[in-house]
């Protein structure tokens, strides 16, 4: 199980680690939340994240600077298949 979590963290860091969300703590929250969710995709958020993590994740999702574009731009720009 620890390998799945470590792999999920590496994936989340690769996909979301370069996101410019106006504060490095938001990017850190995005990476952490995405890793935990990716490690257990079959479970709902409240079963994956503890209460404080869940509140922080919902706060992050409600932040106006945290858009799909802001979160995904670094990943899309690095995707070698994008222009293929």
Protein Blocks (a to p, Z undefined) as FASTA:
>chain_A
ZZmmmmmmmmmmmmmmmpcehiaklmmmmmmmmmmmmmmmmbcfklmpcfklmmmmmmmm
mpmklcfklmmmmmmmmmmklmZZ
